[in-house]
Amino acid sequence: MRIKKVLNANTILAEDEEHQEYVFFGKGIGYGRKTGQNVEKDEINKVFIPIENSQIQEYIKLLESIPAVFLEITQSIVEKAEEELGSTLNSSVYFTLSDHLNFAIERQKNDVQIMNRVFWEIKNYYPKEFAVGVFALKILKKKLGVVLPEEEAANIAFHIINAQSSDYSNRKGMEYAKLVSGISDIVRYQLGIEFDKSDIHYQRFLTHLKFFVERFFEGKMIVEEDRAFFEQIATLYPKALTIAFNVKDYVELLHKTSITKEEVAYLTVHINRLMNSEVIDKSKIDNKNID
């Protein structure tokens, strides 16, 4: 394996005898090195092999534009993530996360804030990945002296979620969280209130949404032969049922997949519990919104 190009102190582009190109990561691996020199295996701790050679130029341009410190920080974050999750992340995370961290610092310096609309959902749905995000914020503070908002931990968690090997994981990370957030927004709007997202009652409701979304995407929705259950719920909780049907319409329109009556019934139960909990002031519920 010979060096084709030194990208920065910690990253080099190399190629083998068959001219397959590799990006190698290693602390100080590029320091003082020149094109044509050999690369020893003990110098390398991470390897990225492009799926298509056409991609390599894009990654090279990206790496050359990112200060080496971000690649070093990213390596620490990925090592922590793989340790906590017990799995190997897709190597592309070294590029995407380094780029993201560089951009996040630039935004902070320019006082540009971008809201993460699924912050709470990521924090509660993916606690391990979010914890890695918090770990990343601490490293950035230690290495660069920059304090990023906690919401940035959720942005970093997105990259960790999306790097968990498969397209399925990517969909799970993005679509699951977005659907949970979308349903929560519908319920909030229909009730005309704001949730205290740290409250145990909201957390319980969020937990139900997580399991519902998992069943929905995995095609394992609840189906029961006892139709009387739905009729009973409809009679007991008409307002909550109306909201549940609005959620049903939203999800079916978005994903073109039908939701069973049993799922609507269970969702109704949890919405009703939320309506009758201390998490919201029941005198502030705008009944006009429930239509």
C-alpha positions in Angstrom: 0.0 0.0 0.0 1.5 3.3 -1.1 0.6 6.9 -0.3 -1.1 8.6 -3.2 -1.9 11.9 -1.4 -1.5 13.4 2.1 -4.9 15.0 3.0 -3.9 16.2 6.4 -1.8 15.2 9.5 -4.3 12.4 10.4 -5.6 11.3 7.0 -4.0 10.0 3.8 -5.2 8.7 0.5 -3.5 5.4 -0.5 -3.8 2.8 -3.2 -2.9 -0.9 -3.5 -1.3 -2.8 -6.4 -4.7 -3.0 -8.2 -5.1 0.8 -7.9 -8.0 0.4 -5.4 -8.1 3.7 -3.4 -8.4 3.8 0.3 -8.7 6.6 2.8 -6.7 5.8 6.0 -7.2 7.5 9.3 -4.5 7.4 12.0 -3.2 9.9 14.5 -0.2 11.6 12.9 -0.3 9.2 9.9 0.2 12.0 7.4 2.7 14.0 9.3 5.9 14.5 7.4 4.9 11.9 4.8 5.2 12.1 1.0 3.5 10.6 -2.0 4.9 7.2 -2.9 5.9 6.1 0.6 4.7 2.8 1.9 2.0 2.6 4.6 2.5 0.1 7.5 -0.5 -1.7 8.9 0.3 -0.7 12.5 0.0 3.0 11.5 -3.6 2.6 10.5 -6.6 2.4 12.9 -9.5 3.2 10.6 -10.0 2.4 6.9 -12.7 3.7 4.5 -13.2 1.9 1.1 -15.5 3.9 -1.3 -18.3 1.9 -2.8 -17.5 3.5 -6.1 -14.2 5.1 -7.1 -16.2 8.1 -8.5 -17.0 9.0 -4.9 -13.4 9.3 -3.8 -12.9 12.8 -5.3 -15.9 14.1 -3.4 -14.6 12.8 -0.1 -11.1 14.1 -0.8 -12.5 17.6 -1.4 -14.5 17.3 1.7 -11.6 16.2 3.9 -9.2 18.8 2.5 -11.7 21.5 3.5 -12.1 20.3 7.1 -9.5 21.1 9.8 -7.6 18.0 11.0 -8.8 18.6 14.5 -12.4 17.7 13.5 -11.3 14.3 12.1 -9.4 13.6 15.4 -12.5 14.6 17.4 -14.7 12.4 15.2 -12.5 9.4 15.7 -12.9 9.8 19.5 -16.7 10.1 19.1 -16.9 7.1 16.8 -14.8 5.0 19.1 -17.1 5.9 22.0 -20.2 5.2 20.0 -18.9 1.7 18.9 -18.0 0.9 22.5 -21.4 2.0 23.8 -23.5 0.4 21.0 -21.4 -2.8 20.7 -21.3 -2.5 16.9 -19.2 -1.1 14.1 -20.4 2.0 12.4 -20.4 2.7 8.7 -17.1 4.3 7.8 -18.8 7.1 6.0 -19.6 8.6 9.4 -16.0 9.9 9.6 -16.7 12.2 6.6 -20.3 13.2 7.4 -19.7 13.8 11.1 -16.5 15.7 10.7 -18.2 17.9 8.2 -21.1 18.4 10.5 -18.9 19.3 13.5 -17.0 21.8 11.4 -20.2 23.4 10.2 -21.7 23.4 13.7 -18.7 25.4 15.1 -19.0 27.8 12.2 -22.7 28.3 12.9 -21.9 28.9 16.6 -19.3 31.5 15.8 -21.8 33.3 13.5 -24.6 33.0 16.0 -26.7 31.0 13.6 -29.1 28.6 15.5 -30.9 25.8 13.7 -33.7 24.2 15.6 -33.8 20.4 15.9 -37.5 19.6 15.8 -37.1 16.1 17.0 -34.7 16.9 19.9 -36.9 15.3 22.6 -37.8 12.3 20.5 -34.1 11.5 19.8 -33.1 12.1 23.4 -35.7 9.6 24.7 -36.0 7.2 21.7 -32.2 6.8 21.3 -30.7 7.4 24.7 -27.4 5.6 23.9 -26.8 7.6 20.7 -27.9 10.8 22.5 -25.4 10.1 25.3 -22.7 9.8 22.6 -23.8 13.2 21.4 -23.4 14.7 24.9 -20.0 13.1 25.1 -19.1 14.8 21.8 -20.1 18.2 23.2 -17.7 17.7 26.1 -14.9 16.9 23.7 -15.6 20.0 21.6 -15.6 22.1 24.7 -12.3 20.5 25.9 -10.5 20.6 22.6 -11.8 23.9 21.1 -13.2 25.8 24.1 -16.6 26.0 22.3 -19.9 25.3 24.2 -22.6 24.1 21.9 -26.3 23.9 22.9 -27.7 20.5 24.1 -29.8 20.3 21.0 -26.6 19.7 19.0 -26.2 16.4 20.9 -29.3 15.2 19.1 -27.9 16.3 15.7 -24.7 14.3 16.4 -26.9 11.4 17.5 -28.6 11.5 14.1 -25.2 10.8 12.5 -24.5 7.9 14.8 -27.9 6.4 14.2 -27.5 6.7 10.4 -24.1 5.1 10.6 -25.4 1.9 12.1 -24.7 -0.3 9.1 -27.8 -0.7 7.0 -30.4 1.2 5.1 -32.9 -0.2 7.5 -31.1 1.5 10.4 -31.0 4.8 8.4 -34.8 4.6 7.9 -35.3 3.7 11.5 -33.2 6.6 12.7 -34.8 9.2 10.6 -38.3 8.1 9.8 -39.1 6.7 13.3 -38.1 9.9 15.1 -39.8 12.1 12.5 -43.1 10.2 12.8 -43.0 10.2 16.6 -42.5 14.0 16.4 -45.2 14.5 13.8 -47.8 12.6 15.8 -46.8 14.4 19.0 -47.3 17.7 17.2 -50.7 16.7 16.0 -51.8 15.8 19.5 -50.4 19.0 20.9 -52.1 21.1 18.3 -55.4 19.3 18.7 -55.4 19.9 22.4 -54.2 23.5 22.0 -51.5 23.2 24.6 -47.8 22.8 25.1 -46.4 19.7 26.8 -44.0 19.7 29.7 -41.7 17.3 27.9 -39.8 16.4 31.1 -43.0 15.2 32.8 -43.5 11.5 33.5 -46.9 11.5 31.9 -45.6 12.9 28.6 -42.7 10.4 28.8 -45.2 7.6 29.1 -47.2 8.9 26.1 -43.9 9.2 24.1 -43.1 5.6 25.0 -46.4 4.4 23.6 -45.7 6.3 20.4 -42.3 4.7 20.1 -43.7 1.2 20.2 -46.6 2.2 17.9 -44.2 3.5 15.3 -42.0 0.4 15.6 -45.0 -1.8 15.0 -46.2 0.4 12.1 -42.9 0.3 10.2 -42.3 -3.4 10.9 -45.8 -4.4 9.8 -46.7 -5.8 13.2 -49.7 -3.7 14.1 -52.1 -5.0 16.7 -55.1 -6.9 15.3 -57.7 -8.4 17.6 -60.9 -10.3 16.9 -62.8 -8.6 19.7 -64.4 -5.7 18.0 -66.2 -4.7 21.2 -63.0 -3.2 22.5 -62.9 -0.5 19.9 -66.6 0.3 20.4 -66.1 0.5 24.2 -63.1 2.9 23.8 -65.1 5.0 21.3 -67.9 5.4 23.7 -65.7 6.2 26.7 -63.3 8.6 25.1 -64.9 10.4 22.1 -62.6 13.5 22.2 -59.4 11.4 22.4 -60.8 9.1 19.6 -61.2 12.1 17.3 -57.6 13.1 17.8 -56.5 9.5 17.3 -58.4 9.4 14.0 -56.6 12.6 12.9 -53.3 10.9 13.7 -54.5 7.9 11.7 -55.3 10.1 8.7 -51.9 11.8 9.0 -49.9 8.6 9.1 -51.8 6.9 6.4 -51.6 9.9 4.1 -47.8 10.2 4.7 -46.9 6.5 4.4 -49.8 5.0 2.3 -50.3 2.2 4.9 -53.5 1.5 6.8 -53.7 1.5 10.5 -55.8 -1.0 12.3 -58.8 -0.1 14.5 -57.1 -1.8 17.4 -54.1 0.5 17.1 -56.4 3.5 17.0 -58.1 2.3 20.1 -54.9 1.9 22.0 -53.7 5.3 20.8 -57.0 6.7 22.0 -56.4 5.3 25.5 -53.0 6.9 25.8 -54.2 10.3 24.4 -57.0 10.2 27.0 -54.5 9.4 29.8 -52.5 12.4 28.6 -55.5 14.6 28.6 -56.3 13.7 32.2 -52.8 14.0 33.6 -51.1 16.7 35.4 -48.9 17.3 32.4 -51.5 19.7 31.0 -53.8 22.2 32.4 -57.2 20.8 31.4 -58.8 24.2 31.6 -56.6 25.3 28.7 -57.6 22.6 26.3 -59.2 24.2 23.3 -62.1 22.0 22.5 -62.6 23.9 19.2 -59.3 22.4 18.0 -60.7 18.9 18.3 -62.6 18.5 15.1 
